[in-house]
Amino acid sequence: MSVRIETLTGEGLKSHLTDLARLRIEVFRDFPYLYDGDHDYERKYLSKLGASAGGIIVGAFDGGAAVGAATGAPLADQSPEILQPFVERGDALSEYFYFGESVLRGSYRGQGIGVRFFELREARARQLGIPNAVFCAVVRPPDHPRRPKPFVPLDDFWRHRGYAPLQGYTCRISWKEEGELEETPKLMQFWHRRLDT
């Protein structure tokens, strides 16, 4: 595999912000997210995450080109929408590490890069002494009009990594889809893995 995978911080992150923002918009434009992204928002989001003491941004590069990225940070650092189901149940937020986005250009899938993204974020959580990893994924109906044929969801990949849906834990996150005039809330399902098992 000629792809280089590295953790990005400081000046290394700053030098790649534009490419990573463009990549996130490109990949999330596809189903199931259908994201109509904004470059300024993406750059600010990545900069803020890169400044988080517990956060991690992993980049995958082919030569100098960014072809994939994954993010993570302690759950307590996340937005109120993401925290809501955990706060409602009185869960200790310090016990969870949240995996943000994971994006990879289609031609680079199936080479183990996605697995490395999970491994590096899990390692970061363990380094911080956090025993649980969670992430959330958008829920789309099987008959969604923009669902491509064929479409293979990532559920089996996640299950193979030891993750399972966290029953009753959902939230709504808003973004603007292509064709929408404004942001609308989307239903998200949380997935979970206990890292010390």
C-alpha positions, 0 to 999 in steps of 0.5 A, a space after each residue: 500500500 503506497 498510502 501514508 497514514 499519519 496523525 496530524 497536529 499543529 503545523 502539520 494539520 494547518 498545512 492540510 486543512 484546505 485539502 481535508 475540508 475539501 475531501 470531507 465535503 467530497 466524500 460526504 456528498 455521497 449517500 447516505 449523508 448527501 452533505 452540501 458542505 461549506 469549506 469555511 465551516 469544515 476548516 474551523 471544525 477541523 482546527 477546533 478539533 486539532 486544538 483539543 487536548 484529547 482529540 485526534 485527526 488521522 490523515 491518509 495521503 497518497 503522495 501529497 494528496 489527502 485521500 482519507 481522514 478520521 477524527 475523534 475526541 472525548 465525548 465530553 467535548 462534543 456538541 449538546 446534540 451528541 451529548 443528549 442521550 448520554 446526559 439523559 441517562 446520567 452516563 459518565 461522559 468521561 467514560 466515552 471517546 467519540 469517533 467523529 467522521 471517517 472519510 475515504 475516497 472510494 478508490 482507496 477502500 478495501 486496502 485496510 485504511 479504514 481499519 487503521 483509522 479505527 485502530 489509531 482512534 481506539 489507541 488514542 482512547 486507551 491512551 487517555 484511559 477511556 474504556 468506551 468508544 462510540 460513534 453515530 451514523 445517519 439512519 436512512 430508510 431502505 426506500 430512500 429515493 437517492 439510495 444507489 443500487 447497489 448500496 452496501 452499508 458499513 454495518 458489517 464492517 463496524 460489527 467486525 470491528 466489535 461495534 454494535 448499535 447502542 440501543 435507545 441511543 439516538 440523536 439528531 444532527 442538522 446539516 444541509 443536504 444537496 437540494 435543501 434550502 436550509 439545514 434540517 435535522 437527521 436521525 443518527 444511531 449510536 454504535 458502541 464498543 467496550 475497548 477493554 474487552 
